[in-house]
Amino acid sequence: MLLPLIVFTQCFLFICAMLSPLLGASFFGSNCILSALGFWMLETRSVRPAVMYLSVLLFTIVNDCICISFFGVSLYDKGFAGTVSLASSLLALFLKPFMGIVLYQELQKRGGTLNIRGFTSAMKIRGPERNEGRRENRSYSMPHG
């Protein structure tokens, strides 16, 4: 129940940040990809969308810090739209670590793990999903007479 709230809150804050185009193309591009991955993650129960959403979320935290520090000062002079855009982008940035914690818990519920080697072990399929859609290859030995 908390996951849809997080995705829709992130999308709402992203839409409010789009009121002023001064935050830069990388800010809007990365957050648009984050929103699309969030809806994909809500649609499926697989591990891969959760891993991709978490990795893009970590990237957008760094990217938002850079974009807001470079372009945020120019939003003060743009009136109400600039103020709302700056406030919503800052609020989204402050909420992203909380979103990351909830997403990591969701990733563990879906059966994925993250380790020091990166995201490769999280992308492996485990459990009943392994043989889904494939025929099992069983070899039987025939008794020789």
ChimeraX attribute file (.defattr): number of C-alpha atoms within 10 A of each C-alpha:
attribute: neighborCount
match mode: 1-to-1
recipient: residues
	/A:1	5
	/A:2	10
	/A:3	15
	/A:4	13
	/A:5	10
	/A:6	19
	/A:7	19
	/A:8	14
	/A:9	15
	/A:10	24
	/A:11	20
	/A:12	15
	/A:13	20
	/A:14	21
	/A:15	16
	/A:16	18
	/A:17	26
	/A:18	20
	/A:19	17
	/A:20	18
	/A:21	15
	/A:22	22
	/A:23	26
	/A:24	15
	/A:25	11
	/A:26	14
	/A:27	22
	/A:28	20
	/A:29	12
	/A:30	17
	/A:31	24
	/A:32	15
	/A:33	14
	/A:34	24
	/A:35	22
	/A:36	13
	/A:37	21
	/A:38	24
	/A:39	16
	/A:40	16
	/A:41	21
	/A:42	14
	/A:43	10
	/A:44	11
	/A:45	14
	/A:46	18
	/A:47	22
	/A:48	20
	/A:49	20
	/A:50	26
	/A:51	24
	/A:52	18
	/A:53	22
	/A:54	22
	/A:55	14
	/A:56	17
	/A:57	24
	/A:58	14
	/A:59	14
	/A:60	23
	/A:61	18
	/A:62	11
	/A:63	17
	/A:64	22
	/A:65	15
	/A:66	15
	/A:67	19
	/A:68	20
	/A:69	11
	/A:70	13
	/A:71	15
	/A:72	21
	/A:73	13
	/A:74	13
	/A:75	21
	/A:76	15
	/A:77	10
	/A:78	13
	/A:79	10
	/A:80	13
	/A:81	18
	/A:82	24
	/A:83	18
	/A:84	20
	/A:85	26
	/A:86	26
	/A:87	17
	/A:88	21
	/A:89	26
	/A:90	17
	/A:91	14
	/A:92	21
	/A:93	20
	/A:94	12
	/A:95	15
	/A:96	17
	/A:97	14
	/A:98	12
	/A:99	19
	/A:100	17
	/A:101	12
	/A:102	16
	/A:103	20
	/A:104	18
	/A:105	13
	/A:106	18
	/A:107	22
	/A:108	15
	/A:109	12
	/A:110	15
	/A:111	15
	/A:112	22
	/A:113	19
	/A:114	15
	/A:115	9
	/A:116	7
	/A:117	7
	/A:118	10
	/A:119	16
	/A:120	12
	/A:121	14
	/A:122	20
	/A:123	19
	/A:124	13
	/A:125	15
	/A:126	14
	/A:127	8
	/A:128	7
	/A:129	9
	/A:130	10
	/A:131	11
	/A:132	9
	/A:133	7
	/A:134	7
	/A:135	7
	/A:136	8
	/A:137	6
	/A:138	6
	/A:139	6
	/A:140	6
	/A:141	6
	/A:142	6
	/A:143	5
	/A:144	4
	/A:145	3
